[in-house]
Amino acid sequence: MGLGSRAHLVAGLCGLLLGLGAAMPVPVVAAEEEKPYKVEDGKVDQGTYNGYRRYGASCLRCHGQNGDGSSYGPSLVDSLRRLSREQFTEVVINGRQNITAAQQNVMPAFGTVEDVVLYLDDIYAYLMARADGAVGPGRPPRIGG
């Protein structure tokens, strides 16, 4: 077989393989990240509801009744649209100081507060549901409750 014939054979095989690949379904690699909350018919799962309760007990004073912020603390609903779960956890556990000439924001560390640390996933779920617009302001109804 001459060089020209081999080139045609290789080109034909490549074309066949490419054609087969185009006909085969391509698996979706980047699936949407699973939400930390569950909402069915406007009702939230037990963990998200518990996050609402824990938020009310530990976070409401500074960040407002629904996580929308106050004159004392920023909106967590807005913050969670920008922060990763890891960043959120880091700030809650270790606190943060953001002091500028115009303002002074201090988030105390809650790493030793069991009522926050033990239920941090639930609090995060509630706030993410608020940030995503899946849960409105006020007390969310529970699934099965």
Rosetta silent file (secondary structure, phi, psi, omega in degrees, C-alpha in Angstrom):
SEQUENCE: MGLGSRAHLVAGLCGLLLGLGAAMPVPVVAAEEEKPYKVEDGKVDQGTYNGYRRYGASCLRCHGQNGDGSSYGPSLVDSLRRLSREQFTEVVINGRQNITAAQQNVMPAFGTVEDVVLYLDDIYAYLMARADGAVGPGRPPRIGG
SCORE:     score description
SCORE:     0.000 S_00000001
   1 L     0.000  130.588 -177.885    0.000    0.000    0.000 S_00000001
   2 L   -79.527  169.270  179.856    1.421    3.360   -1.028 S_00000001
   3 H   -60.450  -40.254 -179.570    1.716    6.482    1.068 S_00000001
   4 H   -63.773  -39.941 -179.890   -1.239    8.119   -0.680 S_00000001
   5 H   -67.377  -40.258  178.398   -3.454    5.098   -0.008 S_00000001
   6 H   -64.753  -40.518  178.940   -2.488    5.027    3.681 S_00000001
   7 H   -61.859  -41.227  178.602   -3.246    8.711    4.034 S_00000001
   8 H   -66.376  -39.579  179.216   -6.680    8.166    2.499 S_00000001
   9 H   -64.007  -46.220  178.836   -7.281    5.164    4.791 S_00000001
  10 H   -62.776  -44.253  179.587   -6.290    7.137    7.929 S_00000001
  11 H   -62.633  -40.263  179.069   -8.401   10.109    6.835 S_00000001
  12 H   -65.745  -42.931  178.504  -11.370    7.790    6.201 S_00000001
  13 H   -64.435  -42.227  177.634  -11.022    6.098    9.594 S_00000001
  14 H   -61.318  -42.975  178.751  -10.765    9.461   11.354 S_00000001
  15 H   -62.880  -41.265  178.433  -13.864   10.650    9.540 S_00000001
  16 H   -63.387  -45.510  179.652  -15.726    7.476   10.494 S_00000001
  17 H   -64.166  -41.829  177.634  -14.708    7.814   14.140 S_00000001
  18 H   -64.444  -40.063  178.449  -15.655   11.488   14.216 S_00000001
  19 H   -64.659  -40.992  177.201  -18.982   10.686   12.589 S_00000001
  20 H   -65.361  -40.281  179.368  -19.714    7.971   15.147 S_00000001
  21 H   -62.999  -35.716 -179.227  -18.764   10.309   17.963 S_00000001
  22 H   -70.168  -29.552 -178.844  -21.165   12.948   16.704 S_00000001
  23 H   -82.017  -20.374 -177.750  -24.017   10.429   16.669 S_00000001
  24 L   -84.360  142.763  178.162  -23.325    9.193   20.196 S_00000001
  25 L   -67.303  142.667  179.576  -24.807   11.132   23.137 S_00000001
  26 L   -98.761  124.252 -179.700  -22.303   13.182   25.101 S_00000001
  27 L   -66.675  144.344  177.567  -22.618   12.822   28.886 S_00000001
  28 L   -77.989  121.337 -176.370  -23.188   16.050   30.802 S_00000001
  29 L   -85.533  -44.716 -175.354  -20.073   16.640   32.841 S_00000001
  30 L  -100.675   86.905  177.025  -21.048   19.681   34.872 S_00000001
  31 L   -76.222  153.006  178.751  -24.348   18.863   36.551 S_00000001
  32 L   -61.670  135.927 -179.833  -26.058   21.575   38.560 S_00000001
  33 L   -62.681  135.900 -179.913  -24.828   21.565   42.144 S_00000001
  34 L   -66.231  135.866 -179.557  -27.345   19.986   44.490 S_00000001
  35 L   -74.602  147.124 -179.883  -29.124   22.515   46.664 S_00000001
  36 L   -80.258   -1.621 -178.425  -28.668   22.221   50.446 S_00000001
  37 L  -126.413  164.220  176.834  -32.409   22.704   50.944 S_00000001
  38 L  -131.918  129.185  177.980  -35.559   21.043   49.698 S_00000001
  39 E  -127.255  124.250  177.423  -38.781   22.906   48.912 S_00000001
  40 E  -127.711  124.597  179.204  -41.967   21.085   47.874 S_00000001
  41 L    51.363   39.910  178.382  -45.227   22.949   47.246 S_00000001
  42 L    78.160    4.655 -179.938  -43.822   25.983   49.065 S_00000001
  43 E  -110.800  145.132 -176.966  -42.842   23.926   52.136 S_00000001
  44 E  -101.222  157.572  176.506  -39.287   23.333   53.348 S_00000001
  45 L   -70.583  169.408 -175.878  -37.605   20.191   54.662 S_00000001
  46 H   -60.360  -41.382 -179.372  -36.878   19.731   58.375 S_00000001
  47 H   -62.949  -43.248  179.574  -33.223   20.837   58.104 S_00000001
  48 H   -66.894  -39.877  177.303  -34.090   24.095   56.350 S_00000001
  49 H   -63.547  -42.751  177.168  -36.858   24.779   58.850 S_00000001
  50 H   -62.379  -36.996  176.054  -34.436   24.110   61.691 S_00000001
  51 H   -61.461  -39.118  175.644  -31.996   26.527   60.011 S_00000001
  52 H   -59.698  -46.436 -178.891  -34.713   29.196   60.095 S_00000001
  53 H   -64.229  -45.318 -179.359  -35.184   28.584   63.827 S_00000001
  54 H   -67.635  -37.670  175.647  -31.448   28.594   64.584 S_00000001
  55 H   -58.094  -46.796 -179.480  -30.948   31.703   62.457 S_00000001
  56 H   -60.143  -34.461 -178.228  -33.642   33.427   64.519 S_00000001
  57 H   -79.051  -31.020 -171.186  -31.938   32.471   67.767 S_00000001
  58 H  -120.462  -20.909 -170.503  -28.363   33.428   66.847 S_00000001
  59 L  -117.318  -25.803 -172.717  -28.168   35.652   63.753 S_00000001
  60 H   -55.725  -39.529 -177.569  -31.345   37.740   63.577 S_00000001
  61 H   -51.494  -41.183 -175.477  -30.142   40.436   66.001 S_00000001
  62 H   -99.130  -35.746 -171.217  -27.465   41.635   63.614 S_00000001
  63 H  -103.417    8.598  175.341  -28.546   40.449   60.172 S_00000001
  64 L    86.251  161.305 -173.060  -32.267   41.216   60.342 S_00000001
  65 L   -56.910  -37.784 -175.500  -35.394   39.132   60.639 S_00000001
  66 L  -115.520   14.535 -178.752  -35.130   37.475   57.223 S_00000001
  67 L    82.030   10.031 -177.562  -31.395   37.686   56.587 S_00000001
  68 L   -84.696   -0.571  178.423  -31.868   40.888   54.575 S_00000001
  69 L    94.724  169.397  178.406  -29.504   42.878   56.764 S_00000001
  70 L  -150.629 -174.109  177.262  -29.898   45.770   59.155 S_00000001
  71 L   -71.027  -13.282 -177.318  -28.073   48.935   60.080 S_00000001
  72 L   -99.857  -35.333 -177.558  -25.820   46.723   62.193 S_00000001
  73 L  -135.857  150.162 -176.902  -25.066   43.731   59.947 S_00000001
  74 L   -71.980  165.663  176.583  -25.034   43.132   56.173 S_00000001
  75 L   -69.351  121.083  175.971  -27.591   41.138   54.217 S_00000001
  76 H   -79.164  -24.848  175.905  -26.699   37.454   54.332 S_00000001
  77 H   -61.849  -45.852  177.461  -29.142   36.834   51.504 S_00000001
  78 H   -69.096  -41.643 -178.039  -26.993   39.063   49.273 S_00000001
  79 H   -60.668  -39.689 -177.145  -23.715   37.722   50.701 S_00000001
  80 L   -73.697   -9.602  172.509  -24.595   34.110   49.932 S_00000001
  81 L   -76.685  -16.733 -178.639  -25.072   34.994   46.282 S_00000001
  82 L  -113.015  -30.310 -175.252  -21.317   35.725   46.220 S_00000001
  83 L   -87.244  146.237  171.332  -19.780   33.500   48.908 S_00000001
  84 L   -79.697  168.123  177.480  -19.038   29.816   48.573 S_00000001
  85 H   -60.848  -39.542 -179.937  -20.173   27.445   51.276 S_00000001
  86 H   -64.687  -41.246  178.763  -16.571   27.226   52.495 S_00000001
  87 H   -65.226  -42.245  177.364  -16.249   31.017   52.721 S_00000001
  88 H   -58.658  -48.541 -179.308  -19.526   31.259   54.646 S_00000001
  89 H   -60.790  -43.930  179.282  -18.372   28.573   57.089 S_00000001
  90 H   -57.409  -46.426 -178.405  -14.989   30.278   57.530 S_00000001
  91 H   -66.896  -43.587 -178.858  -16.593   33.610   58.453 S_00000001
  92 H   -65.349  -45.058 -177.294  -19.107   32.082   60.859 S_00000001
  93 H   -69.371  -46.569 -172.403  -16.525   29.898   62.611 S_00000001
  94 H  -103.579   -9.190 -177.890  -13.646   32.409   62.776 S_00000001
  95 L    75.523  178.016  179.844  -15.390   35.771   62.478 S_00000001
  96 E  -160.325  145.108  174.432  -14.205   38.684   60.383 S_00000001
  97 E  -120.773  127.402  177.675  -13.200   42.298   60.779 S_00000001
  98 E  -127.670   90.197 -175.316  -13.698   44.758   57.950 S_00000001
  99 E  -111.422  121.478  176.627  -12.577   48.119   59.222 S_00000001
 100 L  -127.837  176.984  178.025  -12.247   51.089   56.878 S_00000001
 101 L   -64.162  -29.697 -176.543  -12.288   54.844   57.342 S_00000001
 102 L   -89.058  -26.672 -175.493  -15.998   54.887   56.431 S_00000001
 103 L  -153.644  164.507  177.592  -17.257   51.911   58.415 S_00000001
 104 E  -135.679  107.678  177.555  -16.426   49.254   60.957 S_00000001
 105 E  -111.602  124.557  178.678  -17.936   45.784   60.458 S_00000001
 106 E  -129.355  120.546  174.813  -17.059   43.082   62.932 S_00000001
 107 E  -102.605  115.888  179.337  -18.480   39.571   62.751 S_00000001
 108 L   -68.823  155.736  177.439  -17.747   37.725   65.993 S_00000001
 109 L   -76.566  133.983  178.328  -16.464   34.163   65.838 S_00000001
 110 L  -113.178   17.621 -176.757  -19.116   31.514   66.521 S_00000001
 111 L   -63.398  -20.176  179.097  -16.736   28.547   66.407 S_00000001
 112 L  -108.727    4.789  179.724  -17.334   27.716   70.066 S_00000001
 113 L   -93.972  103.035 -174.014  -21.087   28.366   70.086 S_00000001
 114 H   -58.078  -38.076 -179.039  -22.635   24.906   69.877 S_00000001
 115 H   -65.200  -15.453  175.486  -26.087   26.188   68.880 S_00000001
 116 H   -99.811  -53.525 -174.045  -24.496   27.639   65.753 S_00000001
 117 H   -61.129  -43.922 -177.824  -21.706   25.186   64.916 S_00000001
 118 L   -67.846  -21.729 -176.795  -23.790   22.032   65.333 S_00000001
 119 L  -119.639   22.713 -177.142  -26.510   23.438   63.073 S_00000001
 120 H   -61.408  -37.869  177.747  -24.378   25.373   60.599 S_00000001
 121 H   -63.177  -39.159  178.852  -25.527   23.221   57.653 S_00000001
 122 H   -67.945  -42.795  178.256  -29.157   23.935   58.513 S_00000001
 123 H   -62.275  -43.748  178.078  -28.537   27.678   58.853 S_00000001
 124 H   -60.938  -43.148  179.937  -26.710   27.653   55.526 S_00000001
 125 H   -60.214  -45.953  178.935  -29.599   25.745   53.891 S_00000001
 126 H   -60.675  -48.423 -177.691  -32.140   28.302   55.131 S_00000001
 127 H   -66.576  -35.763  176.754  -30.052   31.270   53.984 S_00000001
 128 H   -67.324  -38.105  176.795  -29.350   29.695   50.576 S_00000001
 129 H   -62.258  -37.827  176.066  -33.068   29.060   50.108 S_00000001
 130 H   -67.740  -46.217 -177.877  -33.626   32.758   50.853 S_00000001
 131 H   -63.037  -36.375  179.880  -30.765   33.815   48.532 S_00000001
 132 L   -79.891   -8.872 -178.389  -32.098   31.632   45.698 S_00000001
 133 L    80.377   11.244  179.696  -35.612   33.002   46.160 S_00000001
 134 L   -78.023  -21.987  179.483  -36.967   29.528   46.979 S_00000001
 135 L  -130.857  131.286  178.731  -38.170   30.747   50.393 S_00000001
 136 L   -85.543 -178.105  177.794  -39.726   34.119   51.065 S_00000001
 137 L   -67.401  158.206  179.088  -39.504   36.237   54.204 S_00000001
 138 L    92.198 -179.290 -177.371  -41.155   35.031   57.382 S_00000001
 139 L   -71.904  118.925 -179.387  -41.602   31.613   58.919 S_00000001
 140 L   -77.689  140.281  174.125  -41.473   28.944   56.194 S_00000001
 141 L   -71.032  149.747 -177.185  -44.034   26.126   56.342 S_00000001
 142 E   -97.802  148.459  170.203  -42.577   22.635   56.848 S_00000001
 143 L   -67.241  128.377  178.468  -43.053   19.529   54.728 S_00000001
 144 L    72.554   12.704 -175.537  -45.221   17.219   56.778 S_00000001
 145 L  -120.363    0.000    0.000  -45.697   19.845   59.470 S_00000001
